[in-house]
Amino acid sequence: MTKWVSIEQKRRFLQWFLQNHQLKNKETKMILDQFIRNHHLLEQLRFSNNIVPNNKSIVISTFQSEEPGFIYYGKRKTDNMSKLLEDMLTNPAEIYYLILNFNGKSLNHTYLQLIENPKEDQFKRFKRFKQYEEETNQMIHDLMQKNDKEAIMKAIDKALDNRDKVLFNKLVEKLQEIK
């Protein structure tokens, strides 16, 4: 699901981010400035919380984050900013996914509005996992019931072999309760 975010929203957020956060790697400011200054690059920028497989992803972190200061996932994972800058210059139409790690990002309303994978996706994922949980629990219940039936059937066979009518009747009742 793609969500439209205006270039101006992206620009204002990045400017706010640079003014209010200290980057772990000071050179990453140059990358964010490159996006801010270039309309066509900003147009291709997408904000994300996760690395997007088979796409170019940039991870930038502040001092408050435990994540590395800069990582670029192009063809290969690297911490070399010149590779990213080279890709930005040679492939200006390429889409870049930006992951920002900073203190309070999960509470920052402006940042959350920019994210490509919004809460709706998380809700769908939650519903899917809930369904998996229910199916798994049903499967476990069915297997346990099957094992109980088999155990009772073996006990019934043993009671018949021993000609124990009292035990046989108890086990038959128990078996009917399970069914």
C-alpha positions as CSV (number, residue, x, y, z in Angstrom):
1,M,0.0,0.0,0.0
2,T,1.5,3.3,-1.0
3,K,0.6,6.5,0.6
4,W,1.0,9.9,-1.0
5,V,3.1,12.4,1.0
6,S,3.8,15.8,-0.3
7,I,7.3,16.9,-1.1
8,E,6.9,19.9,1.2
9,Q,5.9,17.7,4.1
10,K,9.0,15.6,3.6
11,R,11.2,18.8,3.3
12,R,9.8,20.4,6.4
13,F,10.2,17.2,8.4
14,L,13.8,16.7,7.3
15,Q,14.6,20.3,8.2
16,W,13.0,19.9,11.6
17,F,14.8,16.6,12.1
18,L,18.2,18.2,11.4
19,Q,17.5,21.2,13.7
20,N,16.3,19.1,16.6
21,H,18.5,16.0,16.5
22,Q,22.2,15.4,16.7
23,L,23.3,12.8,14.2
24,K,25.7,10.0,15.1
25,N,27.5,10.5,11.9
26,K,27.8,14.2,11.1
27,E,28.4,13.5,7.4
28,T,24.8,12.1,7.1
29,K,23.6,15.7,7.3
30,M,25.1,16.2,3.8
31,I,22.8,13.3,2.5
32,L,19.7,14.8,4.2
33,D,20.6,18.2,2.8
34,Q,21.0,16.7,-0.6
35,F,17.4,15.4,-0.4
36,I,16.1,18.7,1.0
37,R,17.7,20.8,-1.8
38,N,16.8,18.5,-4.7
39,H,13.1,18.4,-5.5
40,H,13.4,15.3,-7.8
41,L,15.3,13.3,-5.1
42,L,12.8,14.3,-2.4
43,E,10.0,13.2,-4.7
44,Q,11.6,9.7,-4.8
45,L,12.2,9.5,-1.1
46,R,10.0,7.2,1.0
47,F,10.0,7.0,4.8
48,S,9.9,3.5,6.3
49,N,10.3,1.7,9.6
50,N,11.9,-1.3,7.9
51,I,14.5,-2.1,5.3
52,V,12.6,-2.7,2.1
53,P,13.9,-5.8,0.3
54,N,15.2,-5.4,-3.3
55,N,15.1,-1.6,-2.9
56,K,17.6,1.0,-1.8
57,S,17.3,1.8,1.9
58,I,19.1,4.3,4.0
59,V,19.4,4.1,7.8
60,I,20.4,7.2,9.7
61,S,20.5,7.4,13.5
62,T,20.9,10.0,16.1
63,F,23.0,9.8,19.3
64,Q,19.9,8.8,21.3
65,S,19.5,5.6,19.2
66,E,21.4,2.4,19.7
67,E,21.5,1.8,15.9
68,P,24.5,2.5,13.8
69,G,24.8,6.1,12.6
70,F,24.6,5.3,8.9
71,I,24.0,2.2,6.7
72,Y,23.1,2.1,3.0
73,Y,21.5,-0.9,1.4
74,G,22.0,-0.6,-2.3
75,K,23.3,-3.7,-4.1
76,R,25.2,-4.5,-0.9
77,K,25.1,-3.3,2.6
78,T,27.7,-0.6,3.3
79,D,28.5,2.3,5.6
80,N,30.2,4.2,2.8
81,M,28.3,7.4,2.2
82,S,30.1,8.1,-1.1
83,K,28.4,5.0,-2.6
84,L,25.0,6.4,-1.7
85,L,25.9,9.9,-3.1
86,E,27.2,8.3,-6.3
87,D,23.9,6.3,-6.6
88,M,21.8,9.4,-6.0
89,L,23.7,11.3,-8.7
90,T,23.7,8.5,-11.3
91,N,20.2,7.3,-10.6
92,P,18.1,10.3,-9.7
93,A,14.8,8.5,-10.6
94,E,15.5,5.6,-8.2
95,I,13.3,5.3,-5.1
96,Y,15.1,5.5,-1.8
97,Y,13.6,4.3,1.5
98,L,14.7,6.3,4.6
99,I,14.7,4.8,8.0
100,L,15.4,7.3,10.8
101,N,16.3,6.1,14.3
102,F,15.7,8.8,16.9
103,N,14.4,9.1,20.4
104,G,10.6,9.4,20.4
105,K,10.0,8.4,16.8
106,S,7.1,6.1,17.7
107,L,5.4,9.1,19.3
108,N,6.2,11.7,16.7
109,H,3.0,12.3,14.8
110,T,4.6,14.1,11.9
111,Y,7.1,11.3,11.4
112,L,4.3,8.6,11.6
113,Q,2.3,10.4,8.9
114,L,5.3,10.1,6.6
115,I,5.8,6.3,7.1
116,E,5.0,4.2,4.0
117,N,3.9,1.2,6.1
118,P,1.2,2.7,8.3
119,K,-0.6,1.3,11.3
120,E,-3.2,-0.2,9.0
121,D,-0.6,-2.7,7.7
122,Q,0.4,-3.5,11.3
123,F,-3.3,-4.0,12.1
124,K,-3.7,-6.4,9.1
125,R,-0.6,-8.3,10.2
126,F,-2.0,-8.5,13.8
127,K,-5.3,-9.9,12.5
128,R,-3.4,-12.4,10.3
129,F,-1.3,-13.6,13.3
130,K,-4.4,-13.8,15.4
131,Q,-6.0,-16.0,12.8
132,Y,-2.8,-18.2,12.7
133,E,-3.0,-18.4,16.5
134,E,-6.6,-19.6,16.5
135,E,-5.9,-22.1,13.8
136,T,-2.8,-23.4,15.7
137,N,-4.8,-23.6,18.9
138,Q,-7.5,-25.6,17.1
139,M,-5.0,-27.9,15.6
140,I,-3.4,-28.5,19.0
141,H,-6.8,-29.2,20.6
142,D,-7.7,-31.6,17.8
143,L,-4.4,-33.5,18.2
144,M,-4.7,-33.7,21.9
145,Q,-8.3,-35.0,21.6
146,K,-7.1,-37.6,19.0
147,N,-4.3,-38.7,21.4
148,D,-6.8,-39.0,24.3
149,K,-9.1,-41.1,22.2
150,E,-6.3,-43.4,21.1
151,A,-5.2,-43.8,24.7
152,I,-8.7,-44.6,25.9
153,M,-9.2,-47.0,23.0
154,K,-6.0,-48.8,24.0
155,A,-7.2,-48.9,27.6
156,I,-10.6,-50.3,26.5
157,D,-8.8,-53.0,24.5
158,K,-6.8,-53.8,27.6
159,A,-9.9,-53.9,29.8
160,L,-11.6,-56.2,27.3
161,D,-8.5,-58.5,27.3
162,N,-8.6,-58.5,31.2
163,R,-12.4,-59.0,31.2
164,D,-12.7,-55.9,33.5
165,K,-16.3,-54.9,32.9
166,V,-16.3,-52.0,35.5
167,L,-13.2,-50.4,33.9
168,F,-14.5,-51.0,30.4
169,N,-17.8,-49.2,31.3
170,K,-15.9,-46.2,32.8
171,L,-13.7,-45.9,29.7
172,V,-16.6,-46.1,27.3
173,E,-18.3,-43.3,29.2
174,K,-15.1,-41.2,29.1
175,L,-14.8,-41.9,25.3
176,Q,-18.4,-40.7,24.7
177,E,-17.7,-37.5,26.7
178,I,-14.7,-36.7,24.4
179,K,-16.7,-37.3,21.2
